[in-house]
Amino acid sequence: MIDKPALFRALPSVDSILADPALRQLCAEAGRPVVLAAVRSLQEKYRQAIQQEDRATMELIQAGDVHAAIVAAVLQSVAVRRSSSLQPVFNLSGTVIHTNLGRARLPREAVAAMELVALEANNLEYDLDRGARGDRDSHLEAILCELTGAEAATVVNNNAAAVLLVLGTFAKGKEVLISRGELVEIGGSFRIPDVMESAGCKLREVGTTNRTHLKDFSAAINSDTGLLMQVHTSNYEIRGFTNAVPAAELAALGREHGIPFVSDLGSGTLVDLRSFGLPYETTVQDELQAGAQLVTFSGDKLLGGPQAGLIVGDAELIAAVKRNPLKRALRIDKVTMAALLQVLALYRDPARLKERLPTLADLSRGADDIEACCQRMLPALVSRLSAAATLEVVACKSQIGSGALPTDLLDSFAIAIRPIAEQGRRDASLQALSLAFRRLPKPVVGRVHDGALYLDLRCLRDEAGFVAQLDELAP
Ligand SMILES: *Cc1c(COP(=O)(O)O)cnc(C)c1O
């Protein structure tokens, strides 16, 4: 029989932890609020671990080592925060794959693999059988081909680099045909027309109306044509009387003329998202089957991995991409590779993907579950803020983010916090409130909308850590 009350009693109090000489020193250097928040968060973590009867935690407490463990963890977390401006935040913005907030959160397996490969020498470019130089791409190529059915694959720093490399390899000084409706701009810095220009390609828009037809492409082909390209219209949708030429028809046209057809999927996915209750998004496999000779997509959007640009397709074309001297400048590093290998491996078992891949877990989280989370968090917020604001749990919509499925919104719930202020001061109060949340030891980023601060709890996993620091909210 586990004596939980005894274990809870054995947890050292906040005051006794803060009395530790190392932490007293830390309070003097870093400020007491930061240290206090870290202590509370860890204490809450241990309480939950006892509740869940976590064996390692119970042994640690029984051995009398928990005080030292908490002190060490506090020292480490505060040190990380102080030594770097890059720090963890709570993403309660309602956008799951948020480019400003670091996009995909990685699964534990990926982080463990990153640590291992970073700490030790490894066979990144070394063939252990032959005892000679190996190919960096070989590690990822096998699994990418297995998962997508492509003949060959290579990986670079991000998808913008993948697109640049493909354009530069096949269409430098030549024309690239692309449908007028697909001249995408993503987040200001990635505009297809500019990428084309920097790759030395001539953009040739095809179709002059809201509808682009196969005959428009065929009429545009000439001796200067280097590529046929399709770009996923990531962050917008053209509705109404429109027409885009299906990938299969463009691929056939390209084959007829000996011109490669490439598709930039942007936020490519490897599974049918409908099986997770999400809207359909073109998969990499579907695009290859439709006849795309090369497909490019991001590692840290729907795929849920680290920042990377993946290129899969025909062996001959991939070989040409790899021969491009730019490839060397755009290659990924060993730490990213370690993470990506782990993330891809999770796709071998789609049935367990939802519980193992944080991005998918967040995207497919049910509205009921999020509402329950809001109800659990509401009292702690009300007790700190009710004098200055009204708070309520409201239905809202989350976004997938990073341009994927721009018009499809996910049912979610948020805590809406509306400052109580006189007419002319409402805006200032609201700004002050959101700033106070952003200034917490682990900043909370919500969304200001319609006179209130919305905290969409879809992505809140560390409830204890969230509650633990609320006392620091400066009103
Ligand atoms: C996001 C996106 C890119 C850029 O990908 P990064 O991995 O962010 O470099 C390129 N093309 C499309 C269609 C995209 O959606």
The ligand as a Tripos MOL2 file, in Angstrom:
@<TRIPOS>MOLECULE
LIG
   15    15     1     0     0
SMALL
NO_CHARGES

@<TRIPOS>ATOM
      1 C1          6.2390   27.4540  -45.1230 C.3       1 LIG1
      2 C2          6.4100   27.3380  -46.5880 C.ar      1 LIG1
      3 C3          7.6750   27.4560  -47.1660 C.ar      1 LIG1
      4 C4          8.8980   27.7480  -46.3430 C.3       1 LIG1
      5 O1          9.1830   26.6780  -45.4870 O.3       1 LIG1
      6 P1         10.1990   26.8940  -44.2770 P.3       1 LIG1
      7 O2         10.4070   25.5090  -43.7430 O.co2     1 LIG1
      8 O3          9.5260   27.8100  -43.3350 O.co2     1 LIG1
      9 O4         11.4440   27.4680  -44.8300 O.co2     1 LIG1
     10 C5          7.7690   27.3170  -48.5290 C.ar      1 LIG1
     11 N1          6.6880   27.0630  -49.2910 N.ar      1 LIG1
     12 C6          5.4470   26.9500  -48.7640 C.ar      1 LIG1
     13 C7          4.2900   26.6980  -49.6890 C.3       1 LIG1
     14 C8          5.2710   27.0690  -47.3910 C.ar      1 LIG1
     15 O5          4.0530   26.9520  -46.8590 O.3       1 LIG1
@<TRIPOS>BOND
     1     1     2 1
     2     2     3 ar
     3     2    14 ar
     4     3     4 1
     5     3    10 ar
     6     4     5 1
     7     5     6 1
     8     6     7 2
     9     6     8 1
    10     6     9 1
    11    10    11 ar
    12    11    12 ar
    13    12    13 1
    14    12    14 ar
    15    14    15 1
@<TRIPOS>SUBSTRUCTURE
     1 LIG1         1 GROUP 0 **** ****
